[in-house]
Amino acid sequence: MTLFNEDEVQPRTPRDRPQPLAERMRPKTLDEFVGQPHLLSDGKALKAQIDSGQLVSMIFWGPPGVGKTTLARLIAKATKSKFIGLSAVEAGVAEVRRVIADAEKLRKQSGERLLLFIDEIHRFNKSQQDALLHSVEEGTITLIGATTENPSFEVIGALLSRCRVYRLEPLTREDLERILNHALAQDHELKNRRIQVQDLEGLYFYSSGDARKLLNTLEIAVQLAAGPDDQPCILTKSIIEEAFQQRMIAYDRAGEDHYDMISAFIKSIRGSDPDAAVYWMARMLEGGEDPKFIARRLIILASEDIGNADPYGLTLAVSTFSAVDYIGMPEARIVLSQCATYLASCPKSNAAYLAINEAAQDASGEAPQPVPLHLRNAPTKLMKSMNYGEGYKYSHDHNDAGESHFAEQEYLPASLADRIYYRPTDQGGEKRLKDRLEKIWKKRKK
């Protein structure tokens, strides 16, 4: 049996195992596919590829439940390509190479194209991704990788350069409404149940743009509300909440709440309020926010709002991102809480942030200034004859201003000689830096 055995290409569910609603409602054609008009409308790049049949390898980047797997299957069907699906969680290099070898045989025997779909491709390590490079470049396979993570960080550059990246967006309320109405009207197990959804807004809201979550919750809610077949099946707010297995948290990941709450979170840490910080963080996490998004913002904050007042804050924030990446939710919330409460409790300084902003203004607004001759390297006789490096004081050989390993000399261009960009505060460890700089530099004593 080869990988192209029909049962493997299109796995069938045993008759005694009913398919979940989300699987029963999977679109059969591109016309039935809901969402992603920025990719699938006429005149868009992906639609043009499908219509022409001239596919390039690509990566679908988007949140769960927006149709990445379904779209890959439909593209294979529309372009008459053989479809093979692998999960990066389960497949290894050996299986990838087996698929590639069979794809080469297929192309030689029939000229048929193989579309290899790899779900969660971000979970492939470098050697697994390397195994795809040659066949993708030669066109032996057309690769479609699916990922919920930013491929810039999770996919090796060599593979990324050979693929087009398409961003899939969370489904809109209108998209979810179409999917729900289609399921209620067309599914053989639902259409005769006279289902009434009393809390449509709650159902759409907590589905968070995820069609799979919407349909799975609908199916469970119908089971919870089961009654006589001749009676309407009423899905109340409490039944829908029970189907979701948690109280609905007011949070819109794609809308205003996303920006308002991260703003409140950052400002709470900046304002040294660890209690408010963990509250807003909890609201975001309970609402389904990506914990890596929060971790990235903590890294930025550690430099922008704390800086050298406590340099360890940046180390902790970077370690927090790594830990969140390693362990995922729900345990990642503990690490995030540790970092957020520490940063909120730290002394604050935005001196480093202000310094780079002021320096950038001069760098972009002033005429370009040459590097002073004494700071230039002089590796050749010609450069030495042009006074490159002449007059430079090697700091470790000096003891100026009572400070060992320091020689006072000008490092800025002459036109900027009096500039001071970095102004350390009296907060935390930054005061020690401030005292030293004021001791050794005359311009800082003014």
C-alpha angles and dihedrals in degrees: 000000000000130000087262095065104132093235090058096045093050107023113206127215114235113252092242091055111071116217119245115253092250089058094045090053095048107131116255097201137026089251089063093049113110124212138008098088089163087068105029105038118106111279095026120124099244094045090051091053092051094047092049094042089227101126127183123197112272146178123225110212117189147106123287120284100025096112107266095143094039092050092051091052092048092049090053090050094046093049094041092241126152108251125217120175125200132178115224088214092064108023124085136194092273093058092046091052091048090054091049092049092051090046090057090051091048093052093049094046102043109359088239117151124236120217109200114199117196115190117210091009089174087075092064112101123226096271091050091050091045089058089065099050103086096044092046092050093047093045095241086135134016105225125210112182123188123207140164090202129079103272090211087072102031106038121066115251095241092057094039091055090057094053138064113233116220119190114217114204129216111270115263125237088258090052092051091047091055091049093048095048091047091052093047092049102038111028111101093220097048109033095077096044097083090227118196118192107203096183105045093153091054092049093050094040099054093040084072095205092309114129093191091055090048094052096040090052092047091053093049092045090054090051091050092050094047114149139143113330091235092058127079115261104232118196106202126192091258092051092050091048090050090050089053089049093224141060114272110257116209100241131126110200094194100039146047096312090061092059098036096052097044086050091052090046095052093044091050091055091044088051092052095244108137092176095058090042094058091043094056090042090052090050091053095046094045088051092055102260116165106258090213090061089057092045092052091052090051090056091053092046092050089064101031099047105020107024116147093354082084112000090183088071090074092048091051093047093052090047089049092056091051092048092049089051092050101047108023126196142003094023092043089074089069092056091045090051092052092052096043094049092047094050091046090053095048125100109261134232132162093184094115090049092051092045095058091044093054093043090050090054091055093042092054101030102044126069109266109273122213120239109260112257095241090059095051121101116244110199095152135055091240092056091048090051087056089056095253107166094006113148096014113148115217102225096215091061095056141073106194124166089009090294119121118224091024132110119179110229137134117274099170125076112273093254091057098039096124097045119125114189103161113063108175117208131223090255121121117306091352091077089066090055091047093052093050095048092048090049097054105032119069093200090058092053092063 
